Amino acid sequence: MIKTYLKTLWRMFEKHVTRFLSIIFMVLISVGFCSGIGMAPDKINHSYDDYYKSRNVSDFILRCTTEEGLSADAVENLKKYFGKADYNTG
């Protein structure tokens, strides 16, 4: 029974070699495409991090809604909290 099954299976592969190879080719391409798409966000985030660190882009910006601006005490507290090197009043 197994011998007959193997013969039938072999005949099926002989008749449909191109179909079998095309299915394998499509699976390989789709797996490669999906794995490439899966890696893209990691690389993009890493490149953004490197760019922001090299350009010393601020993490966040504090804005005051009053016309007078921030008080001297508030500025000193910010300098103490973030450090004088990491604080920019420009």
N, C-alpha and C positions, 0 to 999 in steps of 0.2 A: 504494500500500500504506500509506504514512504517512497519507494523507488519510483512509482508511477507519479506521485505528487511532485517529486523533484524533476522528473522529465517534463512534466507539464509546465512547471515553473520556469524551467530553462527555455522551453519553446516560447513561452510568453515573453521572456526577456529578449530572445533572439528576434522576435517579430517587432518588438516595440523598443528597440535600442534608442532611437532618436527621441522618442517621447520620454523615456526614462532619464536620459542625459539632460534633456531640456528641463525636466522637473528638478533634478539635482542642481542644475545651474541657477534656476530661479530661486531655489531655497538658499543657495550660497550668496547670491546677490542681495536677497532680502535680509539675511542675517548680518551681512557686512554693512548694509545701509542702516539698519536699526542700531547696530553697535556704534556706528559713526555718529548718528544723531544723539545717542545717549552720552557720548563723551563731549559733545559740543558745549553744553552749559557749564561744565567744570572748567574747560579751557577759557571760556568767555569770562567767567567770574574771576579766574586767576589773573587774566590779563588786565581786567578792570582794577583789581587790587594792586597789581604792580604799577599801573599807570597812576592811580591816585596817590600811592605812596611816593612815587618818584617826583610828582608835581606838588606834593604837600598840600593836597586839596583838603579843605576843612571838613570835619565830620558833620558839623551842623552849624547853623548861623542863628544867633539870638538877635531879635529885633525888638526895639522898644516902641510901644504905640503912643507914648506921650511925646509932646513937642520938645520937652527938656532933655530927653534921652535918658540914659542910665545914670544913676547917681554915682558919686565917687565911691561910696561904700559897696555898691553892687559890683562896680568894676574891680575893686580890691578883692572882694569875695570870689569873683570869677578867676582872678589871677592866682589866688591861693588854691582854688579847687583844681584848675587845669594846669597850673604851673606857668611861669612867666614866658618860657620858651614856646609854649603851645597856645598862647593867647595873642590875638591880633585885633587891634581896635580899628583897623582900616576899613 
